[in-house]
């Protein structure tokens, strides 16, 4: 299926006469052309190799639009499901040859469902991971997607993409109850967590150090500092706190650690660390365990496994 032809888009590509105004690192990453999509002028970016990470990609698109303020779309032959979800959630326009057209500046979305279903999952998108955590906390075997809205506070479209990504792992089955959609799994929750572990990402977007005097009420105890309260590991010498990225914009985070007396470690999370908290004072234990997965050693693995079994057995796994 050719997505462009089915949608009836007419795309006229020409050379862009302003490439000489861009820095070399952008030109090394992309071939840039001016395009008219159904007579809407925009810029087409074709990557020479892999796409840069999301933060770098946004900055490079902004730099290009400072030269000429036109909508920008990525012209791609293929893309991983993780990167595709990443672009969709950040409203970055793209065309994947024969598979998908996403042009939010034209309110256009066309996808080949069969292509999506066969796409290999690398990592869960943020909303899909949050939906998975929500599922682990439910005391049921049928997980109605609409019920997650009250906790996750995302759009219906985002939640739809999230549950479809969970289904793409082949660990969940989709069912319908009238208009309501729910998921089931043949695994118990401990088995499910271990099977899903490869798809999970740490919620920690960035970490560093701050002065203890700069701590505020948005910062929640985190990391091994909190894990030591639930397990037999010794507390670390330095306390660790977490804050969501929304409330971290004015925080002066430092890379260097020079004083145990004056500094404390701070993690910036890509969602509210209290999202699944029952008391709204402490990070929920599943999110805590996931935040430690990238830095786990044999000592931590034993304790986190014991903690995980205690949590999920209580949830009726």
N, C-alpha and C positions, 0 to 999 in steps of 0.2 A: 504494500500500500504506500503510495506517495502522499504524505500528509499535505503537502503544499497544493498538489493538484486537486485533491478531494475537497479541500476547503475553498478552492477557487481563487487562491491568492496569485496576484501577478507581481513578480519581483524583478525589478530592473537594477542591475548592479553596474556601477561605474567606478572609475578611479577616484580617490579622494585627494584633493589638491592641497591638503593641509597637513600631510604626514610630517613634513619638515619642521613643524612646530612642536612635535612631540619628543620626549626624551628617548634615547636609544633603547633603554630596557623595555619600554612598551613595544617598540617596533620589533625588538627581538622576540617578544612573546606573541605578537599578533600581526596578521595582514589585515589592513583596514580599508574598507571600501564604502562609498556612499551608495545607499540603496533607496529605491522607491518601492514600498510595499502597498499595492493598491493606491498609488499616488501619495502615500504618506512617506515623507523623507525621513530617513534614519541612517545609522551607521552600522555596518556589518563587521564583526570582529571574528576572524578565523584564527584559532590558536595554532602555532607552529608545532607545539608539542603538548604536554599536559597543561591544564588550566592552573594558574596560580591559586593559592589558598584564598578563601572567601574575603578576608580582610584586604589582602593585596589586590584582589580582583576589583573590589569596590573602589579602592583608591585610584586604580588605573582607569576605570570607567569615568570617575569624576574628573580626572586629569584630561581625558579625551573630550569630555563634554564642556570643559572650560575653553577648549579651542573652538568647538562648534557645538552649540546647545541643541543637540538633536537626540531623540531616543536611540538607544544602543541595543543590539541583540547579538548573541553569540551564535556563530554558524558552526555547527558540530556534526561530525560523522557518527559519533557514539559518545556515551557518557555512562558512568556507573549510576546505579539507582541512588546511592548516597549523595553524589554530587547533584543529581537531578532534583532530589527533594530539597537540597540546600538552596539551589537556585530558585525553586518555586516559593519556598518560605521567605526568601529575601526579595521576591518580585524582580528577579533579574531575567530579562527576556532572552529566549533562545529558540533555535530551530534545530532539531535533530533529524537528520536526513531520513526520510521514509518512516519516521516513528512519531514525532511529536512537534507541534508548533505551539509556543507559548509567547505571545506578544501582548503583555498587559496594557501597553499604551494604545492598543487597538481593541482591547477586551476580547482577545482571541485565544482560545485554547482548543487544540485538537490532538487527540492521542490515539494510538493504535493499542487497544486494550491487550491484545495478544502479545504485543511486544513488551508491555509493562509486566505482564504476569511472568514472562520468562527472564526478566532482568535479574541478574545475580545481586543479592543484598550483600553489601560490605559492612556498613554500620547503620544503625537505626538513626533516622532523623530525630530531632529533639522531641517533637510531639509524639512520635511513635514510642520513644523510650519512656516518656511520661505515662502514656497509656499502658505500657507494659508494667510499670511500677504500680499504677492504680489497680491493675488486674491482680497482682500479687497480694494486695491488701484486701481483696474481696472475699468474703466468706460464702462462696457459691461456686458452682461449676459452669454457670452460664453468665457470660459477661456482656451485658447490654451496653452497647456503645453510647447510646444517648445519656445513660446515667453518669458517664464520665465527665460530661460537660460541666456539671456543678463544681467539680474539683479542679479540672484543668483550665477552664476559662479560655477556650480556644474556639475558633470558628468551626461550623459544621464541615466546611470543606477541608480544613486542616485535620479534623478528626477522621474524616473519611480516608484521606491519604494515609493517616497513621495506622488505622486498622488494616488497610490493604497491605501496608508494608509488613505488618505482623503476619498476615496470612501468607505473604511471599516467602517467609522463612520456612513454610511447610509444617510449622509446629502448632498452628491454629487452624481451625475450620470455621467457615462463615455459615451462619444460618439466618433465616428470617422468621419472625413472628409477626405476621401482618406486615406493617411497614417498618417495624423495629428490627434492627440487625443485632445479632449477638454472636459472640465467639465461644468456642469450646476448645479444649485441648485434651489429648489422651494421656498427657504426662501429669504427674503430681507436681506441686509447685517447686519443690527442691530440684527435681529433674529438669523442670522447665527453666529454672534460673541457670543451671549449668549449661543447658543446651543453648540458651540465649546469650550467655556470657560473651561469646565472640563478637556479638553484634552491638554490645553496649559500649558507650563512651563515658568517660569521666565527666561529671557536671562542672568540674573545675576548669574554667576558661583561662584563668591566669592566676598566678600566685606570687607573692613577694613578702615584704615586711613593712610594717608601719610602726610609728611610735605608739607606745602604750597610751600616751596621753591623747592620741587621736581616735581611740576606740569610741564607738557610739552604739546606740541601742539596736541598730540594724545588724550588727555583727553577732553571729551565733557561734558558740563553741563547735569545733569541727575536727576532722582528721583523727590521728592517733590520740590526740588530747581527749576526745570524747570516747573513742573506742576503749581506752583504758578504764573507763567507768563501767563498761559492760563486760569486760573480759579480765584475764589474769595478766595482761601485759603491763609493764611499768609505764607510767605517764612520761611523755617526753619532757626534756628540760624546757623547751619553749612551747608556750600555749599556741593553739591554732584557732582561728575564727574564720567564718564564712559570711559572705554578703552577696546578694544578687547583683547582677550587673547594672540594673536600673538605679540602685542606690549607691553605686560606687564611682559615679562620674567625677566627683570632686575630691576623691581620696588620692593622696600623694603616696603611691605605693613604691617601695624601694627594692632594688635588686640585691643590694648588699646587706649582709647580716653582720653587725659589728658589736651589738651589746644585748646580752640576755636580760639585763636590768631595764633597758630603755625600749626594746623592740619586741614585737610579737608577730607571728606569721599570719598572713591574711590570704584567704582564697576568694577569688571572684567567681561565683557560679553563674551558669547561663540560665538558671531558673531560681525562683525563690527557695532557699534552703528549708523553709517552713511549709512548703506547699502540701506535704503529706503529714505534717506534724499534728498529733492529736492535742497536745497541750499548747501549741504555738509558742513554745520556748526552746525546743530542742529539735535537731535534725532527725528525721525518721531514720530508722536503722538500715533499711534497704538502700536508701540514697547514700547513707554514710558508707556502707560496704562498697557500693559502686564507685564512690569517689576515691577509694583506696586501691582499686583493682590495678591501676597502672604502676603502682609502687609496692606491690605486695611481695613479701618474702615468706620463707617457710614458717617463721614465727607468727606472722600476721595471718597466713593462710589457715593455720590450724584454728586460731581464735575466731576469725571471721566465719569460717565454716560452722563452728559450733554456734555462733550467734545467729547465723542464717537459719540453721535447723530449728533453733528455738523460736524464731519469729514465724517461720512458715508453717511449722507444726501447729502453732497457736491459731494460724489463719485457716486451719482445716485442710492443709495440704494432703 
